[in-house]
Amino acid sequence: MRVSLAFGADGGRALAKTDWRSVVGSNVRERRNQLGMTQNQLAASAGLGRTYLGGIEKGQRNPSLLVLARLAEVLGVDLPDLLAPVTGAR
């Protein structure tokens, strides 16, 4: 099977330079705040420790795909929404 990926004019270098941990952390924190949840509430609902969740939100942890899927489910978003880079001011 052949997979074709479309990269921009820079050959994908911009994606490689993206700090994905910070992107995910910002998206998790923003959605949690939109829902009016505390870190404790989100962590408990997703089956995570509060300090681990805090590390994710600060961009200090590298969560697995399964952890990201649990967070997305609890936050009521699609998994790709957690990976969407911020393109402007929020």
C-alpha positions as CSV (number, residue, x, y, z in Angstrom):
1,M,0.0,0.0,0.0
2,R,1.3,3.4,-0.9
3,V,0.6,6.4,1.3
4,S,0.9,9.9,-0.1
5,L,1.4,12.9,2.2
6,A,1.0,16.4,1.1
7,F,3.5,18.8,2.5
8,G,3.6,22.5,2.0
9,A,6.2,24.4,0.0
10,D,8.7,23.9,2.9
11,G,8.6,20.1,2.5
12,G,6.9,19.7,5.9
13,R,9.6,21.4,7.9
14,A,7.1,23.7,9.7
15,L,5.2,20.6,11.0
16,A,8.5,19.1,12.2
17,K,9.3,22.2,14.1
18,T,5.9,22.3,15.8
19,D,6.0,21.8,19.6
20,W,3.2,19.2,19.6
21,R,3.2,18.8,23.4
22,S,2.4,22.5,23.8
23,V,-0.2,22.3,21.1
24,V,-2.0,19.4,22.8
25,G,-1.6,21.0,26.2
26,S,-3.1,24.3,25.1
27,N,-6.0,22.6,23.4
28,V,-6.8,20.4,26.4
29,R,-6.6,23.4,28.8
30,E,-8.7,25.6,26.6
31,R,-11.5,23.0,26.2
32,R,-11.4,22.1,29.9
33,N,-11.9,25.7,30.8
34,Q,-14.7,26.1,28.2
35,L,-16.5,23.2,30.0
36,G,-15.9,24.8,33.4
37,M,-14.0,21.7,34.6
38,T,-11.1,21.6,37.1
39,Q,-8.0,19.6,36.5
40,N,-9.1,17.2,39.2
41,Q,-12.5,16.7,37.5
42,L,-10.9,16.1,34.1
43,A,-8.2,13.8,35.4
44,A,-10.7,11.7,37.4
45,S,-13.0,11.4,34.4
46,A,-10.2,10.4,32.1
47,G,-8.6,8.0,34.6
48,L,-5.4,10.1,34.9
49,G,-3.6,11.6,37.8
50,R,-4.0,15.4,38.3
51,T,-0.2,16.0,38.2
52,Y,0.1,14.0,35.0
53,L,-2.8,16.1,33.4
54,G,-1.1,19.3,34.6
55,G,2.1,18.2,32.9
56,I,0.1,17.5,29.7
57,E,-1.4,21.0,29.9
58,K,2.0,22.6,30.4
59,G,3.4,20.8,27.4
60,Q,5.8,18.8,29.7
61,R,4.4,15.4,29.1
62,N,4.1,13.3,25.9
63,P,0.8,11.5,26.3
64,S,0.1,8.2,24.4
65,L,-2.5,8.0,21.7
66,L,-4.8,6.1,24.2
67,V,-4.5,8.9,26.7
68,L,-5.3,11.5,24.0
69,A,-8.3,9.5,22.9
70,R,-9.6,9.3,26.5
71,L,-9.1,13.1,27.0
72,A,-10.9,13.8,23.7
73,E,-13.8,11.6,24.7
74,V,-14.2,13.3,28.1
75,L,-13.8,16.7,26.6
76,G,-16.4,16.0,23.9
77,V,-14.1,16.7,21.0
78,D,-12.7,14.7,18.1
79,L,-9.1,13.5,18.6
80,P,-7.8,15.7,15.7
81,D,-9.1,18.7,17.5
82,L,-6.5,18.2,20.3
83,L,-3.8,18.2,17.6
84,A,-4.9,21.3,15.8
85,P,-2.1,24.0,15.9
86,V,-3.2,27.4,17.1
87,T,-3.0,29.7,14.0
88,G,-4.0,33.0,15.6
89,A,-5.0,34.7,18.8
90,R,-7.7,33.0,20.8
